[in-house]
Amino acid sequence: MGTAARVAGAVVLTLVVGAGGYVAADAYDVVPGLLTLEPEPSPAEPFPTIPAAVAAPDVVPVVAALDPAAPVPAADSVTAIAQALVADPRMGASTGVVVQDVLTGQVLTDLGGTTPHVPASTAKLLTGLAAMTALGPDRTLSTTVVQLEPGRVVLVGGGDMMLGAGAGVPDAVSGRAGLVDLAAQTARSLRLAGVEQVELAVDDTLFSGPSIHPQWVPSDVAAGFVAPVAALAIDVAKMREGEYPPRYQDPAMQTAQTFATVLADQGITVTGTPTRADAPAGALELGRVESAPVREVVRYAMQVSDNSITEVLGRLVAVEHGLPGSFEGATAAVLAELGRQGLDTTGAVLSDCSGLSKGSALPASLLVGLVAAAADPANPQLLPVLLDLPISGWQGTLSDRFEDGPAEGLVRAKTGSLPGVTSLAGTVQTSGGRLLAFAVLADATPPGGQPGPRAAIDSFVQQVAGLV
């Protein structure tokens, strides 16, 4: 055998022996491989079952789908009822009425629907929808304390006029964010920095321009129907409890004064009296509290027809779109936001966002279009605007209206009342199961106040509700 053959044989032998050695190592799990001498493992235990666990139920819609088979009331019948309303002497000489089928968009009657009328508080529907779409339902409003410089802090308003003077109440709308909680956070931060004495300022520059609209009737302001609009306030600037109490004329400064007292209760001495100062961007934050989400704020404003909070929502929409947080900026922003949502704002004029001023004028057709859009399943982001309206005979400003008859519990609507103005806009379900959007605006009602025109409008809605 030659040298080459002996070398080749040795190599083969080495490889065989090497391979056998690796197989043995694999079997003993010394090196990675498929072989093993370990016993086969027992089958895995079954996945544990949670005690009392049951299958999840089927999802049930919160709002039932509209029945397309429900009969649409005859347009002639609806028009006859509307004509009788317009001719009713209790309504005066200037009334617009529109009724539209929500599912099909068919207009069942239109009497002066494109003519702008003073809307009163039905204008809040526009502001509520704009706030929901521009800000989003989950947005909260922050009230913060920042350090301007060592020993000087600033209370910064973020648009929450429903702060609580005490601790925050988690399930409340007014009072969700509490000054006691904010003071406790601030005091903790200051003590960690070795600071026990500070000067306090307030920054309320989020909003600008007049806090009282020049067209608001002074007696309405004095009666507490509205507060000066501010970037922060305690309980909507109420001087005492009640629906319409007197309001503090400088809500932001009154809030700062209260915060100084609460901060002192936390062991931080506040020297002097609060002043005003601009908090620079990026300043060190010492504490923060958050309001209720925007959806809950909008619901509150619609349910109790709160003028002040609605004005705040309008200004927040303006700020969101880079406009001044003023009456002018807010009204422009609200109408622009409605246009972005596809609503026809032709002829619409907003003087303020709450409807308290008689300078606003809206066509009934715009209000009906807004309500119908909110009820359209294709616009789920708008649905809360409709769902959160007062319900007849049960909630808010409709709690004592439609307490019996075919409209009981089947009307969701926003009311409107000013001297010489009575309005109502929302939805009504007929006895035949058809959902209709409607708006009635009367802005030249005769002397005698709200009872007459309100009764006439309620009779109209009851008759429409009774149709099949």
JOBELWO-V590721 format. One record per residue. N is the residue number from 1. RES is the residue in one letter. PHI is phi in whole degrees, -180 to 180 (999 if undefined). PSI is psi as a letter, one per 40 degrees, with the letter a starting at -180 (none if undefined). BURIAL is I if it has 9 or more other C-alpha atoms within 8 Angstrom, else O. Layout:
n=N res=RES phi=PHI psi=PSI burial=BURIAL
n=N res=RES phi=PHI psi=PSI burial=BURIAL
This chain:
n=1 res=M phi=999 psi=h burial=O
n=2 res=G phi=-77 psi=i burial=O
n=3 res=T phi=-63 psi=d burial=O
n=4 res=A phi=-64 psi=d burial=O
n=5 res=A phi=-66 psi=d burial=O
n=6 res=R phi=-63 psi=d burial=I
n=7 res=V phi=-65 psi=d burial=O
n=8 res=A phi=-62 psi=d burial=O
n=9 res=G phi=-63 psi=d burial=O
n=10 res=A phi=-65 psi=d burial=O
n=11 res=V phi=-63 psi=d burial=O
n=12 res=V phi=-60 psi=d burial=O
n=13 res=L phi=-60 psi=d burial=O
n=14 res=T phi=-63 psi=d burial=O
n=15 res=L phi=-64 psi=d burial=O
n=16 res=V phi=-63 psi=d burial=O
n=17 res=V phi=-61 psi=d burial=O
n=18 res=G phi=-63 psi=d burial=O
n=19 res=A phi=-64 psi=d burial=O
n=20 res=G phi=-63 psi=d burial=O
n=21 res=G phi=-65 psi=d burial=O
n=22 res=Y phi=-69 psi=d burial=I
n=23 res=V phi=-60 psi=d burial=I
n=24 res=A phi=-64 psi=d burial=O
n=25 res=A phi=-63 psi=d burial=I
n=26 res=D phi=-65 psi=d burial=I
n=27 res=A phi=-62 psi=d burial=I
n=28 res=Y phi=-91 psi=e burial=I
n=29 res=D phi=62 psi=f burial=I
n=30 res=V phi=-83 psi=d burial=O
n=31 res=V phi=-124 psi=i burial=O
n=32 res=P phi=-67 psi=i burial=O
n=33 res=G phi=170 psi=a burial=O
n=34 res=L phi=-92 psi=e burial=O
n=35 res=L phi=-90 psi=i burial=I
n=36 res=T phi=-162 psi=i burial=O
n=37 res=L phi=-99 psi=e burial=O
n=38 res=E phi=-68 psi=i burial=O
n=39 res=P phi=-65 psi=i burial=O
n=40 res=E phi=-63 psi=h burial=O
n=41 res=P phi=-68 psi=i burial=O
n=42 res=S phi=-69 psi=i burial=O
n=43 res=P phi=-58 psi=i burial=O
n=44 res=A phi=-65 psi=i burial=O
n=45 res=E phi=-66 psi=i burial=O
n=46 res=P phi=-63 psi=i burial=O
n=47 res=F phi=-61 psi=h burial=O
n=48 res=P phi=-64 psi=i burial=O
n=49 res=T phi=-100 psi=h burial=O
n=50 res=I phi=-69 psi=h burial=O
n=51 res=P phi=-56 psi=h burial=O
n=52 res=A phi=67 psi=e burial=O
n=53 res=A phi=-71 psi=h burial=O
n=54 res=V phi=-132 psi=i burial=O
n=55 res=A phi=-65 psi=i burial=O
n=56 res=A phi=-66 psi=i burial=O
n=57 res=P phi=-72 psi=i burial=O
n=58 res=D phi=-64 psi=i burial=O
n=59 res=V phi=-71 psi=h burial=O
n=60 res=V phi=-109 psi=h burial=O
n=61 res=P phi=-59 psi=h burial=O
n=62 res=V phi=-68 psi=d burial=O
n=63 res=V phi=-114 psi=h burial=O
n=64 res=A phi=-66 psi=i burial=O
n=65 res=A phi=-66 psi=i burial=O
n=66 res=L phi=-68 psi=i burial=O
n=67 res=D phi=-86 psi=h burial=O
n=68 res=P phi=-67 psi=e burial=O
n=69 res=A phi=-84 psi=e burial=O
n=70 res=A phi=-63 psi=h burial=O
n=71 res=P phi=-68 psi=h burial=O
n=72 res=V phi=-83 psi=h burial=O
n=73 res=P phi=-58 psi=i burial=I
n=74 res=A phi=-63 psi=h burial=O
n=75 res=A phi=-59 psi=d burial=I
n=76 res=D phi=-62 psi=d burial=O
n=77 res=S phi=-67 psi=d burial=O
n=78 res=V phi=-65 psi=d burial=I
n=79 res=T phi=-64 psi=d burial=I
n=80 res=A phi=-63 psi=d burial=O
n=81 res=I phi=-67 psi=d burial=I
n=82 res=A phi=-67 psi=d burial=I
n=83 res=Q phi=-63 psi=d burial=I
n=84 res=A phi=-65 psi=d burial=O
n=85 res=L phi=-66 psi=d burial=I
n=86 res=V phi=-62 psi=d burial=I
n=87 res=A phi=-81 psi=e burial=O
n=88 res=D phi=-65 psi=h burial=I
n=89 res=P phi=-61 psi=d burial=O
n=90 res=R phi=-69 psi=e burial=I
n=91 res=M phi=-91 psi=e burial=I
n=92 res=G phi=79 psi=a burial=I
n=93 res=A phi=-105 psi=e burial=O
n=94 res=S phi=-142 psi=g burial=I
n=95 res=T phi=-134 psi=h burial=I
n=96 res=G phi=-117 psi=h burial=I
n=97 res=V phi=-137 psi=h burial=I
n=98 res=V phi=-136 psi=h burial=I
n=99 res=V phi=-131 psi=h burial=I
n=100 res=Q phi=-136 psi=h burial=I
n=101 res=D phi=-74 psi=h burial=I
n=102 res=V phi=-68 psi=d burial=I
n=103 res=L phi=-72 psi=d burial=O
n=104 res=T phi=-101 psi=e burial=O
n=105 res=G phi=82 psi=e burial=O
n=106 res=Q phi=-65 psi=h burial=O
n=107 res=V phi=-83 psi=h burial=I
n=108 res=L phi=-88 psi=d burial=I
n=109 res=T phi=-158 psi=i burial=I
n=110 res=D phi=-147 psi=h burial=I
n=111 res=L phi=-115 psi=g burial=I
n=112 res=G phi=68 psi=f burial=I
n=113 res=G phi=-69 psi=d burial=I
n=114 res=T phi=-95 psi=e burial=I
n=115 res=T phi=-83 psi=h burial=I
n=116 res=P phi=-66 psi=h burial=I
n=117 res=H phi=-130 psi=i burial=I
n=118 res=V phi=-63 psi=h burial=I
n=119 res=P phi=-89 psi=e burial=I
n=120 res=A phi=54 psi=a burial=I
n=121 res=S phi=-75 psi=e burial=I
n=122 res=T phi=-65 psi=e burial=I
n=123 res=A phi=-62 psi=d burial=I
n=124 res=K phi=-62 psi=d burial=I
n=125 res=L phi=-60 psi=d burial=I
n=126 res=L phi=-65 psi=d burial=I
n=127 res=T phi=-67 psi=d burial=I
n=128 res=G phi=-62 psi=d burial=I
n=129 res=L phi=-65 psi=d burial=I
n=130 res=A phi=-62 psi=d burial=I
n=131 res=A phi=-66 psi=d burial=I
n=132 res=M phi=-65 psi=d burial=I
n=133 res=T phi=-85 psi=d burial=I
n=134 res=A phi=-78 psi=d burial=I
n=135 res=L phi=-96 psi=d burial=I
n=136 res=G phi=93 psi=i burial=I
n=137 res=P phi=-66 psi=d burial=I
n=138 res=D phi=-96 psi=e burial=O
n=139 res=R phi=-63 psi=h burial=O
n=140 res=T phi=-118 psi=i burial=I
n=141 res=L phi=-108 psi=h burial=I
n=142 res=S phi=-94 psi=h burial=I
n=143 res=T phi=-116 psi=h burial=I
n=144 res=T phi=-127 psi=i burial=I
n=145 res=V phi=-124 psi=h burial=I
n=146 res=V phi=-125 psi=i burial=I
n=147 res=Q phi=-92 psi=h burial=I
n=148 res=L phi=-77 psi=d burial=I
n=149 res=E phi=-163 psi=i burial=O
n=150 res=P phi=-53 psi=h burial=O
n=151 res=G phi=87 psi=e burial=I
n=152 res=R phi=-138 psi=h burial=I
n=153 res=V phi=-123 psi=i burial=I
n=154 res=V phi=-129 psi=h burial=I
n=155 res=L phi=-87 psi=h burial=I
n=156 res=V phi=-112 psi=h burial=I
n=157 res=G phi=-85 psi=h burial=I
n=158 res=G phi=-115 psi=e burial=I
n=159 res=G phi=105 psi=e burial=I
n=160 res=D phi=-89 psi=h burial=I
n=161 res=M phi=-96 psi=e burial=I
n=162 res=M phi=-120 psi=f burial=I
n=163 res=L phi=-63 psi=i burial=I
n=164 res=G phi=-99 psi=i burial=I
n=165 res=A phi=-72 psi=d burial=I
n=166 res=G phi=-103 psi=a burial=O
n=167 res=A phi=-74 psi=i burial=I
n=168 res=G phi=-67 psi=i burial=I
n=169 res=V phi=-109 psi=h burial=I
n=170 res=P phi=-59 psi=d burial=O
n=171 res=D phi=-102 psi=e burial=O
n=172 res=A phi=-96 psi=i burial=O
n=173 res=V phi=-96 psi=d burial=I
n=174 res=S phi=-82 psi=h burial=I
n=175 res=G phi=102 psi=e burial=I
n=176 res=R phi=-60 psi=d burial=I
n=177 res=A phi=-100 psi=h burial=I
n=178 res=G phi=-114 psi=i burial=I
n=179 res=L phi=-68 psi=d burial=I
n=180 res=V phi=-63 psi=d burial=I
n=181 res=D phi=-64 psi=d burial=I
n=182 res=L phi=-65 psi=d burial=I
n=183 res=A phi=-67 psi=d burial=I
n=184 res=A phi=-64 psi=d burial=I
n=185 res=Q phi=-63 psi=d burial=I
n=186 res=T phi=-64 psi=d burial=I
n=187 res=A phi=-62 psi=d burial=I
n=188 res=R phi=-63 psi=d burial=O
n=189 res=S phi=-63 psi=d burial=I
n=190 res=L phi=-67 psi=d burial=I
n=191 res=R phi=-65 psi=d burial=I
n=192 res=L phi=-63 psi=d burial=O
n=193 res=A phi=-92 psi=e burial=O
n=194 res=G phi=77 psi=f burial=O
n=195 res=V phi=-106 psi=h burial=I
n=196 res=E phi=-127 psi=e burial=I
n=197 res=Q phi=-144 psi=h burial=I
n=198 res=V phi=-142 psi=i burial=I
n=199 res=E phi=-99 psi=i burial=I
n=200 res=L phi=-120 psi=h burial=I
n=201 res=A phi=-128 psi=i burial=I
n=202 res=V phi=-126 psi=h burial=I
n=203 res=D phi=-115 psi=h burial=I
n=204 res=D phi=-117 psi=f burial=I
n=205 res=T phi=-83 psi=e burial=O
n=206 res=L phi=-58 psi=d burial=I
n=207 res=F phi=-106 psi=i burial=I
n=208 res=S phi=-139 psi=i burial=I
n=209 res=G phi=76 psi=a burial=O
n=210 res=P phi=-62 psi=i burial=O
n=211 res=S phi=-90 psi=e burial=O
n=212 res=I phi=-119 psi=h burial=O
n=213 res=H phi=-70 psi=h burial=I
n=214 res=P phi=-63 psi=e burial=O
n=215 res=Q phi=-96 psi=e burial=O
n=216 res=W phi=-70 psi=h burial=I
n=217 res=V phi=-69 psi=h burial=O
n=218 res=P phi=-54 psi=d burial=O
n=219 res=S phi=-68 psi=d burial=O
n=220 res=D phi=-67 psi=d burial=I
n=221 res=V phi=-66 psi=d burial=I
n=222 res=A phi=-64 psi=d burial=I
n=223 res=A phi=-78 psi=e burial=I
n=224 res=G phi=87 psi=e burial=I
n=225 res=F phi=-68 psi=e burial=I
n=226 res=V phi=-156 psi=i burial=I
n=227 res=A phi=-105 psi=i burial=I
n=228 res=P phi=-56 psi=h burial=I
n=229 res=V phi=-77 psi=h burial=I
n=230 res=A phi=-141 psi=i burial=I
n=231 res=A phi=-77 psi=e burial=I
n=232 res=L phi=-162 psi=i burial=I
n=233 res=A phi=-165 psi=i burial=I
n=234 res=I phi=-98 psi=h burial=I
n=235 res=D phi=49 psi=f burial=I
n=236 res=V phi=55 psi=f burial=I
n=237 res=A phi=63 psi=f burial=I
n=238 res=K phi=-73 psi=h burial=I
n=239 res=M phi=-83 psi=e burial=O
n=240 res=R phi=-156 psi=i burial=O
n=241 res=E phi=-70 psi=i burial=O
n=242 res=G phi=133 psi=i burial=O
n=243 res=E phi=-72 psi=d burial=O
n=244 res=Y phi=-132 psi=g burial=O
n=245 res=P phi=-88 psi=i burial=I
n=246 res=P phi=-60 psi=i burial=I
n=247 res=R phi=-118 psi=i burial=I
n=248 res=Y phi=-65 psi=h burial=I
n=249 res=Q phi=-79 psi=e burial=O
n=250 res=D phi=-129 psi=g burial=O
n=251 res=P phi=-57 psi=d burial=I
n=252 res=A phi=-66 psi=d burial=I
n=253 res=M phi=-69 psi=d burial=I
n=254 res=Q phi=-63 psi=d burial=I
n=255 res=T phi=-65 psi=d burial=I
n=256 res=A phi=-63 psi=d burial=I
n=257 res=Q phi=-64 psi=d burial=I
n=258 res=T phi=-66 psi=d burial=I
n=259 res=F phi=-64 psi=d burial=I
n=260 res=A phi=-60 psi=d burial=I
n=261 res=T phi=-66 psi=d burial=O
n=262 res=V phi=-67 psi=d burial=I
n=263 res=L phi=-66 psi=d burial=I
n=264 res=A phi=-63 psi=d burial=I
n=265 res=D phi=-63 psi=d burial=O
n=266 res=Q phi=-90 psi=e burial=I
n=267 res=G phi=94 psi=e burial=O
n=268 res=I phi=-107 psi=h burial=I
n=269 res=T phi=-78 psi=h burial=I
n=270 res=V phi=-106 psi=h burial=I
n=271 res=T phi=-91 psi=i burial=O
n=272 res=G phi=69 psi=a burial=O
n=273 res=T phi=-111 psi=i burial=O
n=274 res=P phi=-61 psi=i burial=I
n=275 res=T phi=-121 psi=a burial=O
n=276 res=R phi=-108 psi=i burial=O
n=277 res=A phi=-158 psi=i burial=O
n=278 res=D phi=-88 psi=h burial=O
n=279 res=A phi=-83 psi=h burial=I
n=280 res=P phi=-70 psi=i burial=O
n=281 res=A phi=-61 psi=h burial=O
n=282 res=G phi=84 psi=e burial=O
n=283 res=A phi=-64 psi=i burial=I
n=284 res=L phi=-62 psi=h burial=O
n=285 res=E phi=-86 psi=h burial=I
n=286 res=L phi=-106 psi=d burial=I
n=287 res=G phi=-168 psi=i burial=I
n=288 res=R phi=-156 psi=h burial=I
n=289 res=V phi=-131 psi=i burial=I
n=290 res=E phi=-121 psi=i burial=I
n=291 res=S phi=-75 psi=i burial=I
n=292 res=A phi=-64 psi=i burial=I
n=293 res=P phi=-61 psi=i burial=I
n=294 res=V phi=-56 psi=d burial=I
n=295 res=R phi=-59 psi=d burial=I
n=296 res=E phi=-69 psi=d burial=I
n=297 res=V phi=-67 psi=d burial=I
n=298 res=V phi=-63 psi=d burial=I
n=299 res=R phi=-59 psi=d burial=I
n=300 res=Y phi=-59 psi=d burial=I
n=301 res=A phi=-63 psi=d burial=I
n=302 res=M phi=-72 psi=d burial=I
n=303 res=Q phi=-66 psi=d burial=I
n=304 res=V phi=-103 psi=e burial=O
n=305 res=S phi=56 psi=f burial=I
n=306 res=D phi=-81 psi=h burial=I
n=307 res=N phi=-67 psi=d burial=I
n=308 res=S phi=-63 psi=d burial=I
n=309 res=I phi=-67 psi=d burial=I
n=310 res=T phi=-65 psi=d burial=I
n=311 res=E phi=-64 psi=d burial=I
n=312 res=V phi=-61 psi=d burial=I
n=313 res=L phi=-60 psi=d burial=I
n=314 res=G phi=-62 psi=d burial=I
n=315 res=R phi=-69 psi=d burial=I
n=316 res=L phi=-66 psi=d burial=I
n=317 res=V phi=-62 psi=d burial=I
n=318 res=A phi=-61 psi=d burial=I
n=319 res=V phi=-61 psi=d burial=I
n=320 res=E phi=-60 psi=d burial=I
n=321 res=H phi=-98 psi=e burial=O
n=322 res=G phi=79 psi=e burial=O
n=323 res=L phi=-98 psi=i burial=I
n=324 res=P phi=-61 psi=i burial=I
n=325 res=G phi=-82 psi=g burial=I
n=326 res=S phi=-125 psi=i burial=I
n=327 res=F phi=-59 psi=d burial=I
n=328 res=E phi=-65 psi=d burial=I
n=329 res=G phi=-64 psi=d burial=I
n=330 res=A phi=-67 psi=d burial=I
n=331 res=T phi=-66 psi=d burial=I
n=332 res=A phi=-65 psi=d burial=I
n=333 res=A phi=-67 psi=d burial=I
n=334 res=V phi=-64 psi=d burial=I
n=335 res=L phi=-64 psi=d burial=I
n=336 res=A phi=-64 psi=d burial=O
n=337 res=E phi=-65 psi=d burial=I
n=338 res=L phi=-63 psi=d burial=I
n=339 res=G phi=-61 psi=d burial=I
n=340 res=R phi=-65 psi=d burial=O
n=341 res=Q phi=-89 psi=e burial=O
n=342 res=G phi=88 psi=e burial=O
n=343 res=L phi=-89 psi=i burial=I
n=344 res=D phi=-85 psi=h burial=O
n=345 res=T phi=-100 psi=e burial=I
n=346 res=T phi=-56 psi=h burial=O
n=347 res=G phi=84 psi=e burial=I
n=348 res=A phi=-82 psi=h burial=I
n=349 res=V phi=-132 psi=h burial=O
n=350 res=L phi=-114 psi=h burial=I
n=351 res=S phi=-91 psi=d burial=I
n=352 res=D phi=-141 psi=a burial=I
n=353 res=C phi=-99 psi=e burial=I
n=354 res=S phi=-105 psi=e burial=I
n=355 res=G phi=87 psi=e burial=I
n=356 res=L phi=-73 psi=d burial=I
n=357 res=S phi=-86 psi=i burial=I
n=358 res=K phi=-81 psi=e burial=I
n=359 res=G phi=-80 psi=e burial=I
n=360 res=S phi=-84 psi=i burial=I
n=361 res=A phi=-149 psi=h burial=I
n=362 res=L phi=-132 psi=i burial=I
n=363 res=P phi=-75 psi=i burial=I
n=364 res=A phi=-60 psi=d burial=I
n=365 res=S phi=-63 psi=d burial=I
n=366 res=L phi=-66 psi=d burial=I
n=367 res=L phi=-63 psi=d burial=I
n=368 res=V phi=-66 psi=d burial=I
n=369 res=G phi=-62 psi=d burial=I
n=370 res=L phi=-64 psi=d burial=I
n=371 res=V phi=-63 psi=d burial=I
n=372 res=A phi=-64 psi=d burial=I
n=373 res=A phi=-64 psi=d burial=I
n=374 res=A phi=-68 psi=d burial=I
n=375 res=A phi=-87 psi=e burial=I
n=376 res=D phi=-76 psi=h burial=I
n=377 res=P phi=-57 psi=e burial=O
n=378 res=A phi=-74 psi=e burial=O
n=379 res=N phi=-123 psi=g burial=I
n=380 res=P phi=-60 psi=d burial=O
n=381 res=Q phi=-69 psi=e burial=O
n=382 res=L phi=-96 psi=e burial=I
n=383 res=L phi=-55 psi=d burial=I
n=384 res=P phi=-58 psi=d burial=I
n=385 res=V phi=-60 psi=d burial=I
n=386 res=L phi=-83 psi=d burial=I
n=387 res=L phi=-62 psi=d burial=O
n=388 res=D phi=-91 psi=e burial=I
n=389 res=L phi=-72 psi=i burial=I
n=390 res=P phi=-58 psi=i burial=I
n=391 res=I phi=-105 psi=h burial=I
n=392 res=S phi=-57 psi=h burial=I
n=393 res=G phi=70 psi=e burial=I
n=394 res=W phi=-142 psi=d burial=I
n=395 res=Q phi=-122 psi=i burial=I
n=396 res=G phi=47 psi=b burial=I
n=397 res=T phi=-74 psi=e burial=I
n=398 res=L phi=-108 psi=e burial=I
n=399 res=S phi=-63 psi=d burial=I
n=400 res=D phi=-111 psi=f burial=I
n=401 res=R phi=-124 psi=i burial=O
n=402 res=F phi=57 psi=f burial=I
n=403 res=E phi=-78 psi=e burial=I
n=404 res=D phi=-151 psi=i burial=O
n=405 res=G phi=87 psi=i burial=O
n=406 res=P phi=-65 psi=e burial=I
n=407 res=A phi=-90 psi=e burial=I
n=408 res=E phi=-60 psi=h burial=I
n=409 res=G phi=73 psi=e burial=I
n=410 res=L phi=-118 psi=e burial=I
n=411 res=V phi=-119 psi=h burial=I
n=412 res=R phi=-119 psi=h burial=I
n=413 res=A phi=-157 psi=i burial=I
n=414 res=K phi=-105 psi=h burial=I
n=415 res=T phi=-88 psi=i burial=I
n=416 res=G phi=-150 psi=h burial=I
n=417 res=S phi=-147 psi=h burial=I
n=418 res=L phi=-144 psi=i burial=O
n=419 res=P phi=-56 psi=h burial=O
n=420 res=G phi=79 psi=e burial=I
n=421 res=V phi=-132 psi=h burial=I
n=422 res=T phi=-139 psi=h burial=I
n=423 res=S phi=-146 psi=i burial=I
n=424 res=L phi=-157 psi=h burial=I
n=425 res=A phi=-145 psi=h burial=I
n=426 res=G phi=170 psi=a burial=I
n=427 res=T phi=-126 psi=i burial=I
n=428 res=V phi=-139 psi=h burial=I
n=429 res=Q phi=-100 psi=h burial=I
n=430 res=T phi=-77 psi=i burial=I
n=431 res=S phi=-63 psi=d burial=I
n=432 res=G phi=-85 psi=e burial=I
n=433 res=G phi=92 psi=e burial=I
n=434 res=R phi=-95 psi=h burial=I
n=435 res=L phi=-94 psi=h burial=I
n=436 res=L phi=-119 psi=i burial=I
n=437 res=A phi=-96 psi=i burial=I
n=438 res=F phi=-146 psi=i burial=I
n=439 res=A phi=-150 psi=h burial=I
n=440 res=V phi=-129 psi=h burial=I
n=441 res=L phi=-126 psi=h burial=I
n=442 res=A phi=-126 psi=h burial=I
n=443 res=D phi=-123 psi=f burial=I
n=444 res=A phi=-143 psi=f burial=I
n=445 res=T phi=-72 psi=i burial=I
n=446 res=P phi=-72 psi=i burial=I
n=447 res=P phi=-58 psi=i burial=O
n=448 res=G phi=125 psi=e burial=O
n=449 res=G phi=84 psi=a burial=O
n=450 res=Q phi=-81 psi=d burial=O
n=451 res=P phi=-54 psi=d burial=O
n=452 res=G phi=-65 psi=c burial=I
n=453 res=P phi=-64 psi=d burial=I
n=454 res=R phi=-65 psi=d burial=I
n=455 res=A phi=-65 psi=d burial=O
n=456 res=A phi=-65 psi=d burial=I
n=457 res=I phi=-66 psi=d burial=I
n=458 res=D phi=-63 psi=d burial=I
n=459 res=S phi=-64 psi=d burial=O
n=460 res=F phi=-58 psi=d burial=I
n=461 res=V phi=-65 psi=d burial=I
n=462 res=Q phi=-60 psi=d burial=I
n=463 res=Q phi=-66 psi=d burial=I
n=464 res=V phi=-64 psi=d burial=I
n=465 res=A phi=-63 psi=d burial=I
n=466 res=G phi=-81 psi=e burial=I
n=467 res=L phi=-74 psi=i burial=I
n=468 res=V phi=-126 psi=none burial=I
